[in-house]
Amino acid sequence: MDLTRLRHFLLTLPGATEDTPFGPEILVYRIAGKMFALVDWQAEPLTINLKCEPELALLLREIHPEVKPGWHMNKQHWNTVTLNSTLPDDLWQGWVHHSYERVVAGLPKAKRPQAPRPLSPTDDPTL
């Protein structure tokens, strides 16, 4: 997994921001100030901590050797995922979306990101 590609994926989620409150080696991704992903960019291969529904977290740990209890996190609600070459993109991307959606669901409605309004047939993007 390439760090540039991972960062781009995380930052394309609506309202996502990146900061380094724990030092330069850990990239933290937030929505409305709440963490949904932490990346150890110095790990080889890269690792990412993701929030997860507790029962699903246990199941993922049983099925996927790349998934472990969250490092330095509440192990009931967080997993650490090793982003090695054997892990398909659609799996880890789905887990990122799950983490993001869990955090968004816990936000007050006023702080939730607004989905962009779909274009209607009367909208003219050239105007």
N, C-alpha and C positions, 0 to 999 in steps of 0.2 A: 504494500500500500504506500502510495506517495503522499507525503504531508500536504503538498499544495492541493492535490485533488481532494483530500479529506477536508481541509479547511474550506475550500470552495463549496463543497457539499453542505457542510454545517452552516455556513454563513448565508446560503440561499434560502434557508428556512425563514419565514416571515418574522421580522423583529429580532432575529438572532444577533447577538453581539459576542465579541471575543475580548477577554482580558487575561491578565496574569497575576491574580492576587496572591498566589502561593509561591511566587518566584518565576523566573523566566523559563524553567523547564516544563511547567504545566500550563497548557492553554485551556482556559475555562470558557465554555459557551453557555450563554444565558438567554432567557427570554423574560423581559420585564424584571430583571435583576435576579431571577431564580435559575440555578444551574440545571442544565439538562445533559451536558457532556463535559468531560475533562479528558484531555489528550496529553499523554506523556510523549512528547515529540522526540525525545532523546532515546526512547526505547527502540530496540531493533529485534523484531518488528514493532511497529507502533502499537500502543495500547490505548484504549478508550474506556472510560467509566461511563456507564449509561444507567439512567433510572429505569426501573422495571417493576411491573406488578409482581408482588412476592411469589405467588404460585408459579407464574411463568418464569421468574428468575431461577427457581429451583429446577424446573423442567429443562431450561436451556443449559444449565450446568451439567445435568445428567446426559444430555444428548450431544453437546458440542464440547470437545476438549479445549477449545479456544476461550470458553466462557468460565470465569471463576468468580467467587464472591468479590464484591467491590473493594478494591484496595484503598484503605484509609477512609472508607465510607460506611454507612449503615448497610450491613451485608444482607439485610432482609429486602431492601429496596434498590440496591445498586449491584450491577455486575461490572467486572473488568473483562473486556474483550480484547484478545490478541488478534490484531489485523494481519494475519499471515496470508500467504498466497493460496492456501487451501480453502479459505473462507470466501464463499461467493459474495459478490457485491450486493446482490439483492437481499441477502440475509442481514448483513451489518447495516445496510441502509434502512431496512425495515425496523431494526432494533433502534436506530437513531430516531426514526419517526415515532416509534412507540414512546421513547423517553421524552421527546419534545411534546407529544400530545398529552402525556401524563402531567407534565409540568403546566402546560397551558390550561388543562382542565382544572387545576388547582388555583388558578389565578382568578381574582375578581373579574367579572365581565368587562368592566371598564378598562382593565389592563391587558386584556387578550388582544392579540394582533388581529387587525381587520383583514379579511381576505379581499383581494382586489375584486372590484366589481367586474363581472364578465361583460364583454362588449355586446351590445344589442345590435340587431341588423341595421338600426338607424344611425349608429355611431359611424363616423367617417374618420378613420385614423390619419387621413392625409390633411385634415383641417387643423 
